[in-house]
Amino acid sequence: MRVLSWNVRGLGNATRKGQVRNYILKERIDIVGLQETVKQDFSDHELNELAGGLNFIWLWLAARGRSGGILLGVKSDVLEVENHEIKEFCICATIRGRVSNFRWNLIFVYGPAHHDLSHSFLEELDVYCSAATLPLLLGGDFNLIRACEEKSSDNYNLPLMREFSHFIGKHQLREVTRSGSKFTWTNKQLSPIMVNLDRFLMSDGWENKFPLVHAWSLTRVGSDHSPIVLDSGEQGAPRPKYFFFDSK
């Protein structure tokens, strides 16, 4: 099973849609979570083109004006969406593997860029995770860092870092090991600020099911965020090798 997470910085033009479609087909993606779609709605034709004609079930959180929005797609040939909730900052779904019958909770997030809302974001995640009885996988753009080393500048919000770390520790989550570029976002300036904002977090139950899980960053093209691919490791195949231009 492979999961793609990417802050696309707008999904309204044909070029960006083509990039997503190419990732889905080339990387053999089973679940795709896109943040910052900047779209209120999607047509069936648009979604079918986005999936390259593959059978995906689609859920979305509408953008607020000219920002925000999440689009979640699940390949229905291999996975069933048993139920879902659209929340303020995330889409939550109960997933069942059609062959394995393994059931788990998927949470795709887009954390607020304005940190005065970060507490509400973490509180929303905390409420859902506290009530969850199934293994958990969380992915997306959290817009938060865990440590000073995750940012190339020295402008840190230490209370938010502690709050994020507390949430992760409270629910005994672990970050999926990711190879490739150290940072997932850049402001693209001559003297760039680079930050690790995008990640996957998993519970013990999810890791126990997929002990060989790993992730890697794809080359950043178009967006200021790098796409991330998670592989559950069920096939035991090594990850693809990429040349990374942004290796700092």
DOKOL-810690 format. One record per residue (C-alpha): residue number from 1; residue in three letters; x, z negated, y. Coordinates in steps of 0.1 Angstrom, whole numbers. Layout:
<rs>
R    n  res     xx     zz     yy
R  NUM  Ala      X      Z      Y
...
</rs>
This chain:
<rs>
R    n  res     xx     zz     yy
R    1  Met      0      0      0
R    2  Arg     13      9     34
R    3  Val      1     -4     68
R    4  Leu      9     12    102
R    5  Ser      7     -8    134
R    6  Trp     13      9    168
R    7  Asn      5      3    204
R    8  Val     -2     39    213
R    9  Arg     -7     35    251
R   10  Gly    -38     57    251
R   11  Leu    -55     78    224
R   12  Gly    -72    102    246
R   13  Asn    -49    133    244
R   14  Ala    -43    157    216
R   15  Thr     -6    150    214
R   16  Arg     -9    113    207
R   17  Lys    -37    119    182
R   18  Gly    -14    144    165
R   19  Gln     14    118    163
R   20  Val    -10     93    146
R   21  Arg    -22    119    122
R   22  Asn     14    129    113
R   23  Tyr     23     92    107
R   24  Ile     -7     87     84
R   25  Leu      1    117     63
R   26  Lys     39    115     63
R   27  Glu     41     78     57
R   28  Arg     12     77     32
R   29  Ile     -6     51     52
R   30  Asp    -35     32     37
R   31  Ile    -44     10     67
R   32  Val    -38     20    103
R   33  Gly    -41     -4    133
R   34  Leu    -38     11    168
R   35  Gln    -37    -10    200
R   36  Glu    -43      1    236
R   37  Thr    -65     30    226
R   38  Val    -81     29    261
R   39  Lys   -113     43    246
R   40  Gln   -148     29    244
R   41  Asp   -161     50    215
R   42  Phe   -150     75    188
R   43  Ser   -169    104    173
R   44  Asp   -170    111    136
R   45  His   -152    145    142
R   46  Glu   -125    128    162
R   47  Leu   -119    102    135
R   48  Asn   -119    127    107
R   49  Glu    -92    148    125
R   50  Leu    -72    116    132
R   51  Ala    -71    109     95
R   52  Gly    -61    144     85
R   53  Gly    -93    148     65
R   54  Leu    -86    117     43
R   55  Asn   -114     92     37
R   56  Phe   -110     63     61
R   57  Ile   -135     37     72
R   58  Trp   -131     30    109
R   59  Leu   -138      0    131
R   60  Trp   -130     -4    167
R   61  Leu   -129    -29    196
R   62  Ala   -138    -10    228
R   63  Ala   -114     -9    257
R   64  Arg   -121    -29    289
R   65  Gly   -121     -2    316
R   66  Arg    -87     16    315
R   67  Ser    -69     -8    292
R   68  Gly    -72    -24    258
R   69  Gly    -90    -14    227
R   70  Ile    -82    -16    190
R   71  Leu    -89     10    163
R   72  Leu    -86      0    126
R   73  Gly    -88     25     98
R   74  Val    -89     16     60
R   75  Lys    -85     43     33
R   76  Ser   -117     39     14
R   77  Asp   -103     56    -18
R   78  Val    -81     26    -25
R   79  Leu    -95     -2     -4
R   80  Glu   -130    -16      3
R   81  Val   -140    -33     35
R   82  Glu   -163    -60     23
R   83  Asn   -172    -73     58
R   84  His   -157    -74     93
R   85  Glu   -159    -91    127
R   86  Ile   -151    -76    160
R   87  Lys   -138   -104    183
R   88  Glu   -124   -105    218
R   89  Phe    -88    -99    209
R   90  Cys    -88    -88    173
R   91  Ile   -106    -71    144
R   92  Cys   -110    -92    113
R   93  Ala   -119    -77     79
R   94  Thr   -121    -88     43
R   95  Ile   -103    -62     21
R   96  Arg   -106    -57    -16
R   97  Gly    -82    -35    -37
R   98  Arg   -103    -12    -58
R   99  Val    -79    -12    -87
R  100  Ser    -64    -47    -84
R  101  Asn    -96    -64    -72
R  102  Phe    -74    -86    -50
R  103  Arg    -93    -98    -19
R  104  Trp    -77   -108     13
R  105  Asn    -83   -111     51
R  106  Leu    -68    -86     75
R  107  Ile    -65    -94    112
R  108  Phe    -53    -67    136
R  109  Val    -46    -81    171
R  110  Tyr    -39    -70    206
R  111  Gly    -28   -100    225
R  112  Pro    -35   -101    263
R  113  Ala     -7    -89    286
R  114  His    -19   -114    312
R  115  His     -6   -147    298
R  116  Asp    -33   -168    314
R  117  Leu    -54   -155    285
R  118  Ser    -29   -161    258
R  119  His    -42   -196    250
R  120  Ser    -77   -181    244
R  121  Phe    -61   -154    222
R  122  Leu    -43   -180    200
R  123  Glu    -74   -202    199
R  124  Glu    -94   -172    186
R  125  Leu    -69   -166    159
R  126  Asp    -67   -203    151
R  127  Val   -104   -206    146
R  128  Tyr   -105   -176    122
R  129  Cys    -74   -187    102
R  130  Ser    -87   -222     99
R  131  Ala   -119   -210     83
R  132  Ala   -103   -184     61
R  133  Thr   -103   -191     23
R  134  Leu    -85   -159     13
R  135  Pro    -48   -148     18
R  136  Leu    -40   -136     53
R  137  Leu    -22   -106     68
R  138  Leu    -20   -104    106
R  139  Gly     -5    -74    124
R  140  Gly     -4    -58    158
R  141  Asp      9    -63    194
R  142  Phe      8   -101    200
R  143  Asn     23    -98    235
R  144  Leu     41   -131    227
R  145  Ile     76   -139    215
R  146  Arg     88   -167    192
R  147  Ala    123   -172    204
R  148  Cys    146   -164    234
R  149  Glu    165   -139    212
R  150  Glu    134   -117    211
R  151  Lys    138   -108    248
R  152  Ser    167    -91    264
R  153  Ser    162   -108    298
R  154  Asp    162   -146    305
R  155  Asn    127   -147    319
R  156  Tyr    109   -169    293
R  157  Asn     77   -187    290
R  158  Leu     87   -216    269
R  159  Pro     53   -233    267
R  160  Leu     38   -201    253
R  161  Met     67   -197    229
R  162  Arg     60   -232    216
R  163  Glu     23   -226    213
R  164  Phe     28   -194    194
R  165  Ser     53   -211    170
R  166  His     29   -240    166
R  167  Phe      1   -216    156
R  168  Ile     24   -199    130
R  169  Gly     36   -232    116
R  170  Lys      1   -247    115
R  171  His    -12   -219     92
R  172  Gln     21   -217     73
R  173  Leu     26   -181     81
R  174  Arg     58   -161     76
R  175  Glu     69   -131     95
R  176  Val     74   -100     74
R  177  Thr    111    -90     75
R  178  Arg    115    -58     95
R  179  Ser    145    -35     97
R  180  Gly    153     -9    124
R  181  Ser    154    -16    161
R  182  Lys    157    -52    171
R  183  Phe    131    -48    198
R  184  Thr     97    -31    196
R  185  Trp     90    -26    233
R  186  Thr    109    -14    264
R  187  Asn     99    -10    300
R  188  Lys    120     23    300
R  189  Gln    139     15    332
R  190  Leu    176     24    338
R  191  Ser    184    -12    331
R  192  Pro    157    -18    305
R  193  Ile    140    -50    295
R  194  Met    134    -50    257
R  195  Val    111    -74    238
R  196  Asn    100    -79    203
R  197  Leu     62    -80    208
R  198  Asp     49    -63    176
R  199  Arg     50    -79    141
R  200  Phe     33    -87    109
R  201  Leu     26   -123     98
R  202  Met     15   -133     62
R  203  Ser      2   -164     44
R  204  Asp     18   -178     13
R  205  Gly    -10   -164     -8
R  206  Trp     -5   -129      5
R  207  Glu     33   -130      0
R  208  Asn     29   -143    -35
R  209  Lys      8   -113    -43
R  210  Phe     33    -89    -27
R  211  Pro     67   -106    -30
R  212  Leu     86    -73    -23
R  213  Val     68    -67     10
R  214  His     90    -53     38
R  215  Ala     86    -34     71
R  216  Trp    105    -11     93
R  217  Ser    103      4    128
R  218  Leu     99     41    134
R  219  Thr    116     59    162
R  220  Arg     98     53    195
R  221  Val     82     85    208
R  222  Gly     56     88    235
R  223  Ser     46     51    237
R  224  Asp     68     23    250
R  225  His     62      6    217
R  226  Ser     78     14    183
R  227  Pro     54     21    154
R  228  Ile     59     -3    126
R  229  Val     52      5     89
R  230  Leu     46    -23     63
R  231  Asp     51    -15     27
R  232  Ser     36    -40      2
R  233  Gly     64    -32    -23
R  234  Glu     41    -26    -52
R  235  Gln     58      7    -61
R  236  Gly     93     -9    -59
R  237  Ala    105     22    -40
R  238  Pro    132     18    -13
R  239  Arg    120     23     23
R  240  Pro    128     56     40
R  241  Lys    160     58     59
R  242  Tyr    157     67     96
R  243  Phe    182     72    124
R  244  Phe    174     47    152
R  245  Phe    184     57    188
R  246  Asp    172     23    202
R  247  Ser    192      0    180
R  248  Lys    199    -27    205
</rs>
